[in-house]
Amino acid sequence: MMLCVRLKQIKALFPIESHVAGVLREWLIAEEDEVEVDQLIALLEVEVAVVAETGTKTTAPAQVRPAKEASVGAAPAPRVSTRPTDGGLSPHIIAQMRNAVPAHMTVKADWAPIREARADAKARLGSKAPSPTVMVAWSVVQAMKKHPVFNCTIAPTDTLIQHDDFDFGVAVSLANDALDTAVIECANQLSWQAFAEAYDDAVRKVRSGIPTSKACTPLILTSMGGFNVRDAAPVVVPPAIGTLFIGEAHWDLDADGTPVEKVNLCLTFDHRWLNGVAGAQFLSDVRTEIEKVSLR
């Protein structure tokens, strides 16, 4: 039986996956081609055995569902899943992580400057005021500029690639527990206003199913503050060298016992490429940038 592989979403770095075993008979596109969403890309010959409710085996057509991230020219990898959601990490992402050596650390940052900047922006801009997450993302990018290792991505050959201009990633939750990354391209080159606009545009693209390569994205920002999550140990997924989690703003005691509003900055990085001191120095600069943020 011959099946048509139809592309739903594509990223440039990862293999196409199929939940059935088969033989790739023909590519309908060439390497380096630009591929549209929902475009047929290959023919796969398969024999699918399914178990009916009666327990007897029969044969039936199957749909080949490509991975959310794919690359032209890669051989299909079998995948079987009976999960009712799109959540969890797909096998190709897990494969990317297999050599990573994750290390985790957390520091606390004063949240008052972000809250004050947000209130000021709302007073001036109303509904067009940038969200606290956009402000944090901007602060993180400014800190990344000071740390060359956080301008690097991890190549499939497990080597570092230094980027003069780097992208910035923000995790975006989708329906049915799915997850994708909005990518702000050349984030280090953008002014504050251009960055805020690029952030909103990147999130819209992800939620519209428009793919973007993460090949030049050294760091991904994620947050679950809306779910009252204060602390987490995020995973680091190559090609990114790290993931930064921002926790829920909450009241804590300062060193002198004064109540202050804080957030946890939780960083996971690939220990193969930097040690704890470099990670701590980067987190310290992220905290500094957050605590001095100003949109004026």
Residue frames as qw, qx, qy, qz and C-alpha x, y, z in Angstrom:
[[0.000, 0.890, 0.456, 0.000, 0.00, 0.00, 0.00],
 [0.438, 0.283, 0.005, 0.853, 1.38, 3.41, -0.99],
 [0.238, -0.822, -0.425, 0.296, 0.89, 6.37, 1.35],
 [0.316, 0.715, 0.033, 0.623, 1.43, 10.05, 0.65],
 [0.495, -0.404, -0.380, 0.668, 3.39, 11.93, 3.29],
 [0.061, 0.827, 0.286, 0.479, 1.86, 15.37, 3.70],
 [0.402, 0.102, -0.394, 0.820, 3.75, 18.06, 5.55],
 [0.305, -0.815, -0.492, -0.030, 1.92, 19.73, 8.43],
 [0.197, -0.965, 0.164, 0.061, 4.76, 21.73, 9.93],
 [0.854, 0.301, -0.141, 0.401, 8.47, 21.87, 9.19],
 [0.319, -0.888, 0.283, 0.172, 11.67, 22.91, 10.86],
 [0.548, 0.713, -0.431, -0.076, 15.00, 22.63, 9.13],
 [0.051, -0.628, 0.750, -0.201, 16.92, 20.45, 11.58],
 [0.519, -0.176, 0.763, -0.342, 15.02, 17.30, 12.37],
 [0.008, 0.025, -0.923, -0.383, 13.96, 14.05, 10.65],
 [0.635, -0.112, -0.249, -0.723, 10.48, 13.25, 9.44],
 [0.238, -0.125, 0.903, -0.335, 8.78, 10.66, 11.64],
 [0.623, -0.083, -0.511, -0.586, 6.16, 8.05, 10.80],
 [0.601, -0.311, 0.554, -0.484, 4.20, 5.92, 13.25],
 [0.952, 0.174, 0.214, -0.131, 4.36, 2.97, 10.82],
 [0.480, -0.407, 0.631, 0.454, 7.28, 1.04, 9.34],
 [0.709, 0.643, 0.269, -0.106, 7.72, 1.12, 5.59],
 [0.646, 0.001, 0.365, 0.670, 9.93, 1.79, 2.60],
 [0.112, 0.751, -0.010, -0.651, 10.54, 5.29, 1.29],
 [0.690, 0.389, 0.547, 0.272, 9.82, 5.03, -2.44],
 [0.397, 0.547, 0.278, 0.683, 10.04, 8.60, -3.68],
 [0.184, -0.499, -0.250, 0.809, 10.78, 12.14, -2.54],
 [0.315, 0.770, 0.514, 0.210, 8.47, 14.65, -4.21],
 [0.012, -0.996, 0.086, -0.009, 10.74, 17.57, -3.33],
 [0.731, 0.389, -0.298, 0.475, 14.47, 18.25, -3.58],
 [0.594, -0.435, -0.293, 0.610, 16.94, 19.22, -0.87],
 [0.209, -0.199, -0.019, 0.957, 16.91, 22.99, -0.14],
 [0.124, -0.496, -0.599, -0.617, 13.39, 23.34, -1.61],
 [0.248, -0.079, 0.384, -0.886, 11.02, 25.65, 0.24],
 [0.217, -0.278, -0.924, -0.144, 8.08, 23.53, 1.34],
 [0.395, -0.355, -0.042, -0.847, 4.60, 24.80, 2.09],
 [0.376, -0.045, 0.759, -0.530, 2.45, 23.58, 4.95],
 [0.738, 0.307, 0.459, -0.389, 0.15, 20.74, 3.80],
 [0.501, 0.626, -0.486, -0.346, 2.33, 20.02, 0.76],
 [0.998, 0.003, 0.068, 0.004, 2.95, 16.40, -0.30],
 [0.072, -0.836, 0.537, 0.088, 6.62, 15.62, 0.19],
 [0.013, -0.389, 0.917, 0.088, 7.13, 11.85, -0.21],
 [0.843, -0.017, -0.317, -0.434, 5.66, 8.45, -1.02],
 [0.232, -0.411, 0.826, -0.308, 5.99, 5.68, 1.56],
 [0.705, -0.009, -0.615, -0.352, 5.08, 2.01, 0.93],
 [0.259, -0.314, 0.724, -0.558, 3.75, 0.28, 4.05],
 [0.570, -0.268, -0.737, -0.246, 1.83, -2.73, 5.29],
 [0.244, -0.375, 0.441, -0.778, -0.07, -1.90, 8.42],
 [0.463, -0.270, -0.844, -0.006, -1.43, -4.56, 10.78],
 [0.306, -0.372, 0.252, -0.839, -4.08, -3.36, 13.19],
 [0.117, -0.166, -0.942, 0.266, -5.86, -5.14, 15.98],
 [0.377, -0.450, -0.410, -0.698, -9.62, -4.84, 15.81],
 [0.475, -0.430, 0.373, -0.671, -11.75, -4.66, 18.89],
 [0.955, -0.070, -0.097, -0.272, -12.50, -8.37, 18.44],
 [0.623, -0.564, 0.524, 0.137, -8.82, -9.18, 18.86],
 [0.829, 0.308, 0.386, 0.262, -8.34, -10.40, 15.28],
 [0.287, -0.505, 0.330, 0.744, -5.59, -8.96, 13.05],
 [0.575, 0.690, 0.432, 0.086, -6.38, -7.36, 9.74],
 [0.442, -0.026, 0.210, 0.872, -4.87, -4.84, 7.36],
 [0.102, 0.890, 0.436, -0.086, -6.08, -1.30, 6.90],
 [0.405, 0.687, -0.004, 0.603, -4.88, 2.00, 5.47],
 [0.536, -0.585, -0.279, 0.541, -2.89, 4.23, 7.77],
 [0.180, 0.965, 0.030, 0.191, -2.13, 7.91, 7.83],
 [0.713, 0.019, -0.186, 0.676, 1.50, 8.94, 7.99],
 [0.186, -0.969, -0.158, -0.047, 1.86, 11.94, 10.23],
 [0.579, 0.466, -0.285, 0.605, 5.17, 13.81, 9.90],
 [0.488, -0.413, -0.419, 0.645, 6.86, 15.24, 12.94],
 [0.005, 0.952, 0.237, -0.191, 6.24, 18.87, 13.79],
 [0.052, -0.843, 0.425, 0.324, 9.86, 19.47, 12.85],
 [0.904, 0.234, 0.338, 0.118, 11.37, 17.84, 9.79],
 [0.103, -0.674, 0.479, 0.553, 14.22, 17.98, 7.33],
 [0.780, 0.531, -0.151, -0.295, 14.28, 17.21, 3.62],
 [0.542, 0.538, -0.644, 0.050, 16.32, 14.12, 2.78],
 [0.246, -0.376, 0.790, -0.417, 16.16, 12.42, 6.20],
 [0.373, -0.093, -0.901, -0.202, 14.97, 8.83, 6.44],
 [0.600, -0.494, -0.125, -0.617, 11.63, 8.32, 8.24],
 [0.074, 0.226, -0.860, 0.452, 11.80, 6.96, 11.79],
 [0.444, -0.413, -0.758, -0.241, 9.02, 4.66, 13.07],
 [0.125, -0.164, 0.483, -0.851, 6.82, 6.00, 15.81],
 [0.398, -0.440, -0.776, -0.215, 3.88, 4.42, 17.62],
 [0.031, -0.055, 0.445, -0.893, 1.75, 6.53, 19.92],
 [0.256, -0.540, -0.770, -0.222, -1.65, 6.05, 21.46],
 [0.182, -0.302, -0.431, 0.831, -1.57, 9.20, 23.57],
 [0.150, 0.770, 0.619, 0.028, -4.75, 11.31, 23.49],
 [0.028, -0.953, -0.012, 0.300, -2.75, 14.58, 23.34],
 [0.662, 0.660, -0.148, 0.323, 0.10, 16.10, 21.37],
 [0.355, -0.872, 0.296, -0.160, 1.96, 16.71, 24.62],
 [0.846, -0.340, 0.336, 0.238, 5.29, 15.37, 25.74],
 [0.037, -0.692, 0.544, 0.473, 8.57, 15.34, 23.86],
 [0.870, 0.427, -0.100, -0.225, 8.65, 13.68, 20.46],
 [0.934, -0.145, 0.173, 0.278, 11.27, 10.97, 19.83],
 [0.631, 0.544, 0.002, 0.553, 13.41, 13.15, 17.57],
 [0.154, -0.854, 0.199, -0.456, 13.69, 15.81, 20.27],
 [0.825, -0.512, 0.235, -0.037, 14.61, 13.16, 22.81],
 [0.886, 0.208, 0.092, 0.404, 17.26, 11.92, 20.39],
 [0.295, 0.780, -0.116, 0.539, 18.67, 15.45, 20.20],
 [0.446, -0.778, 0.242, -0.370, 18.94, 15.49, 23.99],
 [0.972, -0.149, -0.173, 0.055, 20.69, 12.15, 24.42],
 [0.710, 0.196, -0.261, 0.625, 24.22, 13.58, 24.70],
 [0.115, -0.760, 0.078, -0.635, 23.32, 16.67, 26.72],
 [0.513, -0.184, -0.649, 0.531, 24.60, 16.93, 30.28],
 [0.197, -0.787, -0.280, -0.514, 22.03, 19.18, 31.99],
 [0.376, -0.140, -0.527, 0.749, 22.92, 21.38, 34.94],
 [0.216, -0.762, -0.495, -0.357, 20.39, 23.48, 36.84],
 [0.329, -0.169, -0.419, 0.830, 20.56, 26.58, 39.03],
 [0.115, -0.808, -0.523, -0.246, 18.16, 29.21, 40.35],
 [0.243, -0.055, -0.286, 0.925, 18.48, 32.82, 41.49],
 [0.017, 0.763, 0.614, -0.201, 15.82, 35.26, 42.65],
 [0.238, 0.251, 0.201, 0.916, 15.15, 38.63, 41.02],
 [0.113, 0.410, 0.423, -0.800, 13.22, 41.64, 42.28],
 [0.248, 0.497, 0.763, 0.331, 9.94, 41.85, 40.33],
 [0.003, -0.775, -0.346, 0.529, 9.01, 45.43, 41.30],
 [0.047, -0.470, 0.372, 0.799, 10.81, 47.07, 38.31],
 [0.011, 0.165, 0.850, 0.500, 8.91, 44.90, 35.83],
 [0.037, -0.660, -0.737, 0.141, 5.60, 45.57, 37.56],
 [0.060, -0.723, -0.125, 0.677, 6.28, 49.33, 37.64],
 [0.047, -0.278, 0.582, 0.762, 7.35, 49.38, 33.98],
 [0.008, 0.368, 0.885, 0.287, 4.21, 47.46, 33.05],
 [0.039, -0.746, -0.555, 0.366, 1.96, 49.88, 34.97],
 [0.062, -0.608, 0.165, 0.774, 3.67, 52.86, 33.32],
 [0.042, -0.060, 0.763, 0.643, 3.29, 51.30, 29.87],
 [0.007, 0.544, 0.837, 0.062, -0.40, 50.55, 30.46],
 [0.034, -0.752, -0.317, 0.577, -0.99, 54.15, 31.52],
 [0.010, 0.555, -0.368, -0.746, 0.63, 55.41, 28.31],
 [0.180, 0.210, -0.785, -0.555, -0.29, 52.69, 25.80],
 [0.751, 0.002, 0.156, -0.641, -3.38, 50.98, 27.19],
 [0.948, 0.064, 0.276, -0.145, -4.02, 47.58, 25.61],
 [0.722, 0.626, -0.244, 0.163, -0.91, 47.96, 23.44],
 [0.306, -0.778, 0.519, -0.177, 1.37, 47.86, 26.47],
 [0.557, 0.343, -0.757, 0.009, 3.95, 45.05, 26.31],
 [0.864, -0.420, -0.232, -0.154, 3.47, 42.12, 28.66],
 [0.505, -0.744, 0.437, -0.014, 5.86, 41.38, 31.53],
 [0.883, -0.005, 0.410, 0.229, 7.11, 38.34, 29.58],
 [0.585, 0.728, 0.075, 0.349, 8.18, 40.57, 26.67],
 [0.136, -0.919, 0.294, -0.224, 10.08, 42.78, 29.12],
 [0.749, -0.457, 0.475, 0.065, 11.80, 39.76, 30.65],
 [0.848, 0.345, 0.295, 0.274, 12.66, 38.43, 27.19],
 [0.326, 0.886, -0.100, 0.313, 14.23, 41.77, 26.29],
 [0.419, -0.799, 0.410, -0.135, 16.25, 41.72, 29.53],
 [0.878, -0.157, 0.428, 0.145, 17.50, 38.20, 28.83],
 [0.718, 0.602, 0.135, 0.322, 18.66, 39.16, 25.33],
 [0.048, 0.926, -0.265, 0.264, 20.64, 42.09, 26.77],
 [0.640, -0.581, 0.502, -0.035, 22.36, 39.69, 29.17],
 [0.908, 0.199, 0.323, 0.175, 23.09, 37.21, 26.37],
 [0.474, 0.845, -0.109, 0.221, 25.04, 39.90, 24.51],
 [0.213, -0.824, 0.484, -0.202, 27.57, 39.92, 27.38],
 [0.647, -0.317, 0.691, -0.059, 28.14, 36.14, 27.38],
 [0.357, 0.469, -0.627, -0.509, 29.47, 34.70, 24.09],
 [0.051, -0.037, 0.998, -0.002, 28.74, 31.10, 25.10],
 [0.336, 0.500, 0.685, -0.410, 25.04, 32.00, 25.23],
 [0.429, 0.626, -0.215, -0.615, 25.31, 33.17, 21.63],
 [0.092, 0.339, -0.898, -0.266, 26.15, 29.58, 20.59],
 [0.879, 0.035, 0.043, -0.474, 24.04, 26.66, 19.41],
 [0.538, -0.319, 0.777, 0.063, 24.90, 22.97, 19.41],
 [0.472, 0.405, -0.570, -0.537, 25.42, 21.39, 15.99],
 [0.953, -0.011, -0.077, -0.292, 24.17, 17.85, 15.17],
 [0.743, 0.342, -0.483, 0.312, 27.85, 16.83, 15.31],
 [0.677, -0.666, -0.237, 0.205, 27.93, 17.92, 18.98],
 [0.501, 0.036, -0.033, 0.864, 30.11, 20.95, 18.36],
 [0.025, -0.732, -0.359, 0.578, 29.41, 24.58, 19.17],
 [0.372, 0.543, 0.401, 0.637, 28.44, 27.12, 16.52],
 [0.197, -0.454, -0.245, 0.834, 29.10, 30.76, 17.41],
 [0.239, 0.731, 0.554, 0.319, 26.58, 33.26, 16.04],
 [0.221, 0.074, -0.050, 0.971, 27.39, 36.92, 15.49],
 [0.466, -0.137, -0.033, -0.873, 23.64, 37.50, 15.26],
 [0.048, -0.084, -0.981, 0.169, 21.51, 35.15, 17.34],
 [0.468, -0.421, -0.479, -0.611, 17.80, 34.43, 17.48],
 [0.191, -0.176, 0.681, -0.685, 15.80, 34.17, 20.70],
 [0.402, -0.230, -0.823, -0.328, 13.19, 31.55, 21.49],
 [0.401, -0.159, 0.438, -0.789, 10.05, 31.70, 23.63],
 [0.006, 0.160, 0.987, 0.013, 8.08, 28.56, 24.46],
 [0.470, -0.005, -0.078, -0.879, 4.42, 28.83, 23.41],
 [0.343, 0.130, 0.897, -0.245, 1.72, 26.47, 24.61],
 [0.364, 0.041, -0.542, -0.756, -0.79, 25.32, 21.99],
 [0.792, -0.138, 0.019, -0.594, -4.04, 23.38, 22.09],
 [0.974, -0.018, -0.196, -0.108, -4.11, 19.79, 23.34],
 [0.707, -0.627, 0.252, 0.208, -0.96, 20.22, 25.48],
 [0.773, 0.427, 0.097, 0.460, 1.22, 20.80, 22.42],
 [0.378, -0.800, 0.094, 0.456, 4.27, 23.04, 22.67],
 [0.685, 0.538, 0.153, 0.467, 6.28, 25.01, 20.12],
 [0.479, -0.460, -0.041, 0.747, 8.84, 27.81, 20.08],
 [0.296, 0.939, 0.175, 0.030, 8.32, 31.34, 18.82],
 [0.715, -0.084, 0.121, 0.683, 11.59, 32.63, 17.36],
 [0.071, 0.969, 0.027, -0.234, 12.60, 36.30, 17.35],
 [0.826, 0.337, 0.095, 0.442, 15.18, 36.49, 14.58],
 [0.457, 0.406, -0.149, 0.777, 18.42, 38.47, 15.03],
 [0.441, -0.803, -0.402, 0.000, 17.19, 39.49, 18.47],
 [0.596, -0.438, -0.069, 0.670, 20.54, 41.00, 19.42],
 [0.294, 0.160, 0.317, 0.887, 20.23, 43.59, 16.63],
 [0.139, -0.688, -0.588, -0.402, 16.77, 44.88, 17.52],
 [0.092, -0.338, 0.273, -0.896, 15.78, 48.06, 19.32],
 [0.222, 0.132, 0.783, -0.566, 13.27, 47.73, 22.15],
 [0.583, 0.377, 0.135, -0.707, 10.30, 48.73, 19.96],
 [0.574, 0.385, -0.615, -0.379, 11.37, 46.42, 17.11],
 [0.122, 0.142, -0.957, 0.223, 11.91, 43.58, 19.59],
 [0.396, 0.209, 0.619, -0.645, 8.43, 43.96, 21.11],
 [0.656, 0.433, -0.126, -0.605, 6.86, 43.92, 17.63],
 [0.455, 0.371, -0.793, -0.164, 8.96, 40.92, 16.54],
 [0.139, -0.062, 0.893, -0.424, 7.97, 39.07, 19.72],
 [0.579, 0.321, 0.401, -0.632, 4.25, 39.50, 19.04],
 [0.629, 0.495, -0.389, -0.456, 4.72, 38.53, 15.39],
 [0.234, 0.328, -0.915, 0.032, 6.69, 35.39, 16.30],
 [0.317, 0.092, 0.809, -0.486, 3.98, 34.22, 18.71],
 [0.646, 0.437, 0.108, -0.617, 1.28, 34.83, 16.08],
 [0.493, 0.471, -0.663, -0.310, 3.23, 32.75, 13.55],
 [0.018, 0.159, -0.964, 0.214, 3.55, 29.81, 15.91],
 [0.414, 0.269, 0.668, -0.557, -0.14, 29.85, 16.79],
 [0.634, 0.538, -0.084, -0.549, -0.98, 30.03, 13.07],
 [0.928, 0.059, 0.356, 0.088, 1.15, 26.96, 12.34],
 [0.522, 0.815, -0.226, 0.113, 3.87, 28.87, 10.45],
 [0.903, -0.249, -0.057, 0.346, 7.23, 27.14, 11.07],
 [0.107, 0.932, -0.316, 0.140, 10.49, 28.86, 11.94],
 [0.794, 0.218, -0.466, 0.323, 13.94, 27.32, 12.18],
 [0.598, -0.799, 0.059, -0.015, 15.57, 27.16, 15.62],
 [0.859, 0.242, -0.124, 0.435, 19.05, 26.65, 14.16],
 [0.336, 0.446, -0.233, 0.796, 20.30, 30.02, 15.49],
 [0.530, -0.679, -0.091, -0.500, 18.43, 30.00, 18.82],
 [0.370, 0.334, -0.736, 0.457, 20.87, 29.55, 21.73],
 [0.029, 0.075, 0.730, -0.679, 18.37, 30.05, 24.54],
 [0.325, -0.465, -0.655, -0.500, 14.65, 29.44, 25.05],
 [0.179, -0.159, 0.455, -0.858, 12.54, 31.32, 27.59],
 [0.442, -0.365, -0.767, -0.287, 9.62, 29.57, 29.23],
 [0.169, -0.168, 0.476, -0.846, 7.17, 30.50, 31.98],
 [0.364, -0.417, -0.806, -0.210, 4.18, 29.01, 33.76],
 [0.021, 0.006, -0.436, 0.900, 3.43, 31.94, 36.00],
 [0.526, -0.133, -0.230, -0.808, -0.17, 31.83, 34.83],
 [0.795, -0.207, -0.546, -0.164, -0.45, 28.43, 36.52],
 [0.536, -0.778, 0.201, -0.258, 1.08, 29.65, 39.80],
 [0.940, 0.004, -0.101, 0.326, 4.28, 27.69, 39.23],
 [0.238, -0.947, 0.201, 0.082, 7.17, 29.31, 41.08],
 [0.279, -0.621, 0.708, 0.188, 10.01, 26.89, 40.43],
 [0.931, 0.325, 0.098, -0.136, 10.96, 24.35, 37.78],
 [0.457, -0.460, 0.628, 0.430, 13.90, 22.50, 36.26],
 [0.675, 0.618, -0.045, -0.402, 13.42, 23.04, 32.51],
 [0.855, 0.037, 0.408, 0.318, 14.99, 20.71, 29.98],
 [0.024, 0.707, -0.394, -0.587, 17.63, 21.88, 27.54],
 [0.799, 0.389, 0.457, 0.026, 17.02, 20.79, 23.96],
 [0.318, -0.331, 0.496, 0.737, 19.78, 21.19, 21.35],
 [0.612, 0.429, -0.115, 0.655, 20.44, 23.15, 19.23],
 [0.275, -0.868, 0.067, -0.408, 19.77, 25.51, 22.18],
 [0.457, 0.300, -0.664, 0.511, 22.50, 25.53, 24.81],
 [0.061, -0.114, -0.705, 0.698, 20.07, 26.43, 27.61],
 [0.277, -0.611, -0.601, -0.433, 16.50, 27.04, 28.76],
 [0.063, 0.096, -0.451, 0.885, 15.46, 29.74, 31.23],
 [0.301, -0.586, -0.739, -0.143, 12.26, 29.34, 33.27],
 [0.076, -0.311, 0.218, -0.922, 10.61, 32.38, 34.86],
 [0.201, -0.349, -0.882, 0.244, 8.46, 31.54, 37.86],
 [0.202, -0.804, -0.490, -0.272, 5.35, 33.19, 39.27],
 [0.071, 0.528, -0.293, 0.794, 5.89, 36.50, 41.02],
 [0.673, -0.539, -0.507, -0.004, 5.50, 36.00, 44.78],
 [0.259, -0.874, 0.220, -0.348, 6.27, 37.70, 48.06],
 [0.844, -0.018, -0.372, 0.386, 9.49, 36.79, 49.81],
 [0.459, -0.863, -0.005, 0.209, 11.77, 38.23, 52.49],
 [0.466, 0.779, -0.313, 0.280, 14.84, 40.22, 51.53],
 [0.628, 0.174, -0.572, 0.498, 18.15, 39.80, 53.37],
 [0.007, 0.212, -0.453, 0.866, 17.08, 42.33, 56.01],
 [0.085, 0.343, 0.867, -0.351, 13.65, 40.73, 56.45],
 [0.321, 0.383, 0.025, -0.866, 11.77, 43.24, 54.29],
 [0.645, 0.391, 0.653, -0.073, 8.90, 41.73, 52.25],
 [0.133, 0.532, -0.446, -0.707, 9.67, 42.03, 48.53],
 [0.847, 0.393, 0.198, -0.297, 8.10, 40.66, 45.38],
 [0.234, -0.523, 0.751, 0.327, 10.43, 38.16, 43.71],
 [0.894, 0.332, -0.107, -0.280, 10.57, 35.73, 40.80],
 [0.726, -0.337, 0.551, 0.237, 12.74, 32.65, 40.43],
 [0.503, 0.692, -0.421, -0.303, 15.05, 32.57, 37.42],
 [0.820, -0.201, 0.537, -0.007, 15.66, 28.86, 36.79],
 [0.407, 0.700, -0.497, -0.313, 18.36, 28.05, 34.25],
 [0.885, -0.078, 0.445, 0.111, 19.20, 24.67, 32.76],
 [0.332, 0.797, -0.427, -0.270, 22.26, 24.54, 30.51],
 [0.955, 0.213, -0.187, 0.082, 24.35, 21.90, 28.78],
 [0.590, -0.747, 0.268, 0.148, 27.25, 21.28, 31.16],
 [0.843, 0.148, 0.267, 0.443, 29.47, 20.04, 28.34],
 [0.434, 0.640, 0.168, 0.612, 30.00, 23.61, 27.18],
 [0.037, -0.660, 0.246, -0.709, 30.12, 25.71, 30.34],
 [0.420, -0.131, -0.774, 0.454, 30.50, 25.33, 34.07],
 [0.274, -0.722, -0.613, 0.164, 28.49, 26.59, 37.01],
 [0.278, -0.506, -0.080, 0.813, 30.40, 29.86, 37.37],
 [0.028, 0.022, 0.502, 0.864, 29.61, 30.87, 33.77],
 [0.238, -0.538, -0.747, -0.310, 25.96, 29.94, 34.29],
 [0.347, -0.678, -0.475, 0.441, 25.79, 31.88, 37.56],
 [0.213, -0.327, 0.126, 0.912, 27.41, 34.95, 35.98],
 [0.089, -0.255, -0.634, -0.725, 24.88, 34.86, 33.17],
 [0.326, -0.644, -0.691, -0.047, 21.96, 34.53, 35.60],
 [0.336, -0.551, -0.275, 0.712, 23.35, 37.41, 37.65],
 [0.067, -0.132, 0.320, 0.936, 23.34, 39.61, 34.55],
 [0.215, -0.455, -0.731, -0.460, 19.79, 38.52, 33.68],
 [0.359, -0.670, -0.566, 0.318, 18.72, 39.54, 37.18],
 [0.258, -0.406, -0.014, 0.877, 20.50, 42.90, 36.83],
 [0.032, -0.117, -0.539, -0.833, 18.82, 43.59, 33.48],
 [0.297, -0.580, -0.731, -0.203, 15.38, 42.73, 34.90],
 [0.393, -0.658, -0.444, 0.463, 15.89, 44.91, 37.95],
 [0.160, -0.451, 0.092, 0.873, 16.91, 47.95, 35.89],
 [0.276, 0.429, 0.730, 0.455, 14.37, 47.56, 33.07],
 [0.130, 0.600, 0.209, -0.761, 12.91, 50.79, 31.70],
 [0.497, 0.505, 0.643, 0.290, 10.80, 51.31, 28.59],
 [0.111, 0.964, 0.140, -0.196, 11.33, 55.07, 28.42]]
